[in-house]
Amino acid sequence: MLFQVDPASSAPLHEQVAASVRREMAVGGLTQGDRLPSAKEVASLLDINLHTVLRAYQALRDEGLIDLRRGRGAVVIATDPGGQARLSTLVTELVREAHRVGATRADLTRLIEKAY
């Protein structure tokens, strides 16, 4: 599984970690029953704080995508990250791109309302 974070991005690192997991689920790289690497492993791999990874895993748990159990780790429980989880990933990416091009919150809101 490929975790990707961009320390220069305006998106918080925990959101980037969670988005990596959602993307992997969307393309079929993770399926129900698969175990995610331990938070400690991911933190070491990405050279980020352990609590950042735990926060990402907790967000994924709150979205109903993974189950977190002490001693068992993080296990994928959803077969499809559709719905709110997919929207969350897309919004994170949209906001990141808006920051990159200098768009304001009002600009982004206007664009979304127009498209909706």
N, C-alpha and C positions, 0 to 999 in steps of 0.2 A: 504494500500500500504506500502510496506516495503522499506524504504530508508536505505542504508548501506554505511558507510564510514569507512575507516581504516586510522586513523591519522598517523600511522607508515608507511603507503604506500608511495612510491615515486610518485604515481599518484596524481595530484592536487585534492583537495577536490571537486572543482566544477565539474571536470570530473567524479569523483566517483558518485556524486549526479545525474548527467545527465545519467550515465550508469545505475543507479538504475531504473530510469524512463524507459529507453529503454528496459531493461530486463523485466520490468513489462508489457510493451506493447507487447513484443514478446511472452510472455506466456499467453496473453489474460486477464491479471489482470486490464488493462486499455484499454478502447475502445473509439472510437470517441464520443465526447460530454462529457466525464468524466472530472470533475474538479480536478485539483491537489490541494493539501493543499497549503495554502498561504506560501509564502517564509518565513514569520515570524514564522509560525508554524513549518516548517521544520527546520529552523535554531535553534529554541528552542529545538525541539526534538533531534537533532543531536549535540547540543551544539557547533554550528559553527556560523560564522559570517553571518548575513543577506545578505550581498553583495556576499558572496560565492554562496548562493542558487540562488540569482538573476542572477548571471553569468551563472550558470547551466541552468536556465530557458531560458535565452537569447540564449544560444547555441542550445537548443532544438527548440526554435522558428526559429532560423536561418536555422535549418535542415528541417523545415516545419512540425515538429511533434506536436507543440502546438501553440496556439494563446495566446498572452498576451495582456490584455486590462486593463487599469486602472479602478478600481471599479468592474471589472468582474473577475479578476484573470487569472489563467492559465487554459486553456481548451484544451483537446486533440483534434486535428483536423485530424490526420492521423490514418488510420485504421491498418496500418502495418508499423513497424519501419524498414522495409527492406532497401535494397540498402545502400546508404551512411551512414545512421544512424547506421545500424547494423554493417557495417564495422568499423565505428568509435569506437563503443563499443568493438569490438574484438581487434582492434589495441591497445586501451587503456589497455585492459587486457593483451595482448601480451607484451607490453612494460613494464608493471608492473612486469610480470613474468621474463622477461629478466633482469631487474634490480635486482630482487631477487636472480637470479642464477649467477649474475656477468657477463652476456654477454654484449659485447660492441655494439654500434650502427652498426659497420661494421659486427660483427657476425650476428646480427639480419637481416641486409640487405642481407647478403649472403644466410642465410636460406630462406628468403622470395623469393629471386630470383631463388633459386634452386627449391622451391616448385611451383613457378609460371610457 
